[in-house]
Structure formats: structure tokens, C-alpha cells
Amino acid sequence: MIDLHGYGWMLMDGLKVTLLVGVVSLALAILFGLFGAWGKLSSSRAANRIASTYTIVIRGIPELVLILLIYYGSSTAVLRISEALGNKVRLDLDPFTAGVITLGFIYGAFTTEVFRGAYQAVPVGQIEAAKSAGMGRILMLRRIILPQMMRYALPGLGNVWMVLIKATALMSVIQAEELLRKARIAAGATREPFTFYFAVLLIFLAITLVSMQIIRYLEAWAERGVRRA
Amino acid sequence: MDLLIVWDTLPAFLAAIPTTLLLTFSSLALGLVMAVPLAVLRISKNPLISMPVYGFVVLFRGTPLLVQLFLIYYGSGQFREFFEAAGLWTYFRDAWFCAILALTLNTAAYTTEIIRGGILGVPHGEVEAARACGMSGLLLFRRIVLPKAARIAFPAYTNEVIFLLQATSLVSLITITDITRVATVTAARSFDFFELYIAAAIIYIILVYGLTGVFKRIEHWMSGHLRERPGAESPAQGKAAVESVGGLR
């Protein structure tokens, strides 16, 4: 087994932060994704434009650059703008908040596509049937569209989660106290970089394998009512 | 906004573009060379052959590239004496070698799965027809399976190219002066983080969509015999091509 020289607890603390960042970012990404999908499917041209620009721009920029831009850039930008308006405003995002916002924003672009596809997978006949049964838009969304959308969206969301949890490692660059950052500190103190980075590699691998199992289980659960030939 | 700093940094940015592209394409080429045989082994019915490849794929796809990069670049230092004795230390000391090694192994894992999907997508009838013509083994693979698989896998591979291009930004963290590092280093002196990272982001967007355009061209050229005759082309095709940009890593 790997000898962590008593730094194991530190990695565990980092793991907690990594998982917390992952879950909060995923929730944020789902929120952004629902808005994005609404924008893409909306009959309003302006909403279409905004949603398409969002997904196109996000997909063209590396995650690392966006994280650095939001963490270091936002405070400069706010300071500049407020100076131009005559008073100085300081905005200091802590690494956790900046990281979560960035990851949510980036993966929101991917969940947008997931939700758009899921909405389009709901058979039109069902929407017609709901309308003819006298359901209003909100009721139809709540009872007919959203429950089915979630089933179609599940594989895509699972995919986003697996990618997102790996991307949390980038937050070590802005000194968020997650797994990789803790490993860096431990590696510096013990002069055994391989030991600690390898431990982090194994932890991430474990997260991936466990996530794969959970997603498989969730998909089976969500499809329990689907009849197969 | 201080646009002057962006103008002053522009030569450094332009000089870094070849670095980013060189890292991307050398890793892609090496990764592709690895991935074709790996995909064939991955499909093998013998678990002793397919399982190790599957393990490689899961290891490199299931962990962050940044951790892989740090493990190779910083981690190798822990075994310095071993590498020195083996005469390999000059390589592992070099950030470029470590960057290309990590990127190559990473893209090889993703590409293996992409090519495997392509090979599995080749219609069985074509393989049967080739067998009936007397082809077997390598000839069948080279003439029938591989060309067809390449066409099937190409759209997914385009995504891989785009993702690897973006992933090269991580090498800025192990001291290689790519586009991202130019922004970081310049901003550390002048504090114009916002302007410089925006400039870097715009350069990446141009590269990403430029490359996407080039790969769509290649895809169009590869599937010439599958298209309708001129004039009969459906207008929906162009739109679908724009929509399918990007994917998930």
C-alpha cells in the first residue's frame, strides 16, 4: 500500500471539497442548462440568439482559461468599470465561489444540449394529448414534459457529471482547497510527488468507477416503466 | 479597459499559436498511431487481450488530464535515480516531453474508443462480401473495415481534435509558453488579467472554429460518394454541421 506519511486525512479533506464542488456545480449547470434549453427552444429570436451564443462561445474556450478569467479577471473588470463610473468597488471572489460559478457556467452549455435533446425526445402526441385534456402550459410542463425529459436526459447528465468531477481538479490552479491542491501541498512537504499524485489519480479513478455504477443503477430505475420488445 | 496591453502582447500571442498547434497535432498523430492497434485489441473476444486495453482506456479517461500531467512531470522526480540509471532523465526533466507524453496517452485512450465505435459500426454484410471475394485478415481490415470505420468515426474524432486543442492549455501549468501562459505571465506583471485572458479566449475560439471548419471540409470530401448528386443536396445538412460542434470530454 502507499505510505502517505500521515497526510491521508488532508487528502480526505480535499476529497470532501472536490465532491462538494462537483455536486454544487452540477446543480448550477442543470439550472443554466434548463434556461439554455428554454432559450434554444423558445419561439423568441432574441432568446435563441443568446442561448446559441452561450453554447458556441463556451465550447470554444478551454476550461482553464475561463476559470482564470473569472477568478482573476472579474475583480479587475469590476474595479475598472466602477472606477469609470466614479467610485471604487472591490469584488473579491473566493476560489470556491469562482470555481463553482465557472464550472456551472461551462457545463451549463453542455446540459443545454442534453435538455434540448431530451425535450425533443418527448413524443409530440403526448403534448397534443395533454393540451386536449385541458392542461395549461405549467401543468403540462410539470406533469408530462419534465418527468419524461428527466428520463431522456439522464444518460447525458451522467456524462456531464463524469466530465465535471474531473474538471474540478483545475480549481487547484486558483488555490481552492480541493484534492489536487492538497496533494500538491503534501508532495511539497514530503518531497514525494509521485506518491501523492498517484493517490489522487486512484481517488479520481474510484470516483469515476463508483459514478459509473450509480448512473447505471439510476438509468435502470428511470426506465423501470419502459416496455421492451 | 486597457486595449493597448493586448496590442503590445499580440506578437507574443501570435508566437505562442504554433506552440499550441504543435502540441495538439504531434499528440494527435502519436495518439492515433497508438489507438488503431489498441482498438483492434480492445474488440478481441479474448479477455486476456481486451481487458488490459480496457483498463488503459478507463485509467486515462476516468482521471483528470491535469493529474496525469503532474504525475508524469513532477512525479518522475521521485524516481530520478532510476531514470538517470536508465538514461531517461533528460526526457522526463523536459516539460515538452512530459506534456506530449501525457497528451498522447490521454488522446490515445479517447481515440481507441472512437475507433472501436467505428469498427463496430461497419455493416456485417460488407465483411461477408469481402470474405466471399476471398479477402481475409489484414487485407480485409486494410481495404474494407478500416476505411469504412474511419468514415464512421470521423465526426467523433473531430470533437477529439477540438478537445485536445483546448486541453493543451494545461501545459501552461508546467512552464510551457503556450497561448494561456503568455496571458498569465504578462498579466502577472501588468495586472490586466481581464483583458489578457479575454484575448487568449478569443484566440482559442478562432482556432477551435477554424479547425472545426477544416475538419468539416475533410469529412465532406471523405464522403463524396455518399452524397446526393449536385442540386439534390438537402439544406438541413449545413445546419446540422454547425450544431454538432463540440462534445464532452
Interface residues (C-beta under 8 A of the other chain):
Chain A: T55 I56 V57 R59 G60 I61 P62 E63 L64 V65 L66 L68 L69 Y72 G73 S74 T76 A77 R80 F110 N159 V160 M162 V163 K166 A167 A169 L170 S172 V173 L180 R184 A187 R191 E192 P193 F194 T195 Y197 F198 V200 L201 F204 L205 T208 L209
Chain B: M1 V58 L59 R61 G62 T63 P64 L65 L66 V67 Q68 F70 L71 Y74 G75 S76 G77 Q78 F79 I162 Q166 A167 S169 L170 S172 L173 T180 A183 T184 A187 F191 D192 F193 F194 Y197 I198 A200 A201 Y204 I205 V208 Y209 V245 G246 L248 R249
